[in-house]
Amino acid sequence: MLTTTIGMLQSVIGGLAVIFTYTLHFNFFDVQTMLNITSELLPLYSFALIVFGSFSIISGLFLLHEGFESR
């Protein structure tokens, strides 16, 4: 039960990181200005957030699989 909950939470956090990356990249809601991010560093931040989000989603899905398998 705990493994499933943690896996779900971790996947949601990873998904939110990816959504935030797209929000940052396409400058929805003027996020780049609010966070004072220059256009030179935007690819670095986008890459870091995509990597973090992807690993978080994959790890969360593995935890979900393990939680459902142990039932």
C-alpha positions as CSV (number, residue, x, y, z in Angstrom):
1,M,0.0,0.0,0.0
2,L,2.8,2.4,0.9
3,T,4.8,1.5,-2.2
4,T,1.8,2.2,-4.4
5,T,1.1,5.6,-2.7
6,I,4.8,6.7,-3.0
7,G,4.9,5.5,-6.6
8,M,1.8,7.5,-7.5
9,L,3.0,10.6,-5.8
10,Q,6.4,10.3,-7.4
11,S,4.9,9.9,-10.9
12,V,2.6,13.0,-10.3
13,I,5.6,15.1,-9.2
14,G,7.5,14.0,-12.4
15,G,4.6,14.8,-14.5
16,L,4.3,18.3,-12.9
17,A,8.0,18.8,-13.6
18,V,7.5,18.1,-17.3
19,I,4.4,20.3,-17.5
20,F,6.4,23.1,-15.8
21,T,9.2,22.6,-18.3
22,Y,6.8,23.2,-21.2
23,T,5.3,26.2,-19.4
24,L,8.8,27.6,-18.9
25,H,9.9,26.9,-22.5
26,F,6.9,28.4,-24.2
27,N,6.7,31.2,-21.6
28,F,3.1,30.7,-20.6
29,F,2.0,33.1,-17.8
30,D,5.2,35.1,-18.3
31,V,7.1,32.6,-16.1
32,Q,10.6,33.4,-17.6
33,T,10.3,37.0,-16.5
34,M,8.9,36.1,-13.0
35,L,11.8,33.7,-12.4
36,N,14.4,36.0,-14.1
37,I,15.6,33.3,-16.5
38,T,17.7,34.5,-19.4
39,S,17.2,32.9,-22.9
40,E,20.8,31.6,-22.8
41,L,20.2,29.4,-19.8
42,L,16.7,28.3,-20.8
43,P,17.9,25.1,-22.6
44,L,19.9,24.1,-19.5
45,Y,17.0,24.5,-17.2
46,S,14.7,22.7,-19.7
47,F,17.1,19.8,-20.0
48,A,17.5,19.5,-16.2
49,L,13.7,19.5,-15.6
50,I,13.0,17.0,-18.4
51,V,15.6,14.6,-17.1
52,F,14.4,15.0,-13.5
53,G,10.8,14.6,-14.6
54,S,11.5,11.5,-16.8
55,F,13.4,9.7,-14.1
56,S,10.8,10.5,-11.5
57,I,8.0,9.2,-13.7
58,I,9.9,6.0,-14.6
59,S,10.8,5.4,-10.9
60,G,7.3,6.0,-9.8
61,L,5.9,3.6,-12.4
62,F,8.4,0.9,-11.2
63,L,7.2,1.5,-7.7
64,L,3.6,1.2,-8.8
65,H,4.3,-2.0,-10.6
66,E,6.1,-3.4,-7.5
67,G,3.1,-2.4,-5.3
68,F,0.5,-4.0,-7.5
69,E,2.7,-7.1,-8.0
70,S,3.1,-7.7,-4.3
71,R,-0.7,-7.9,-3.7
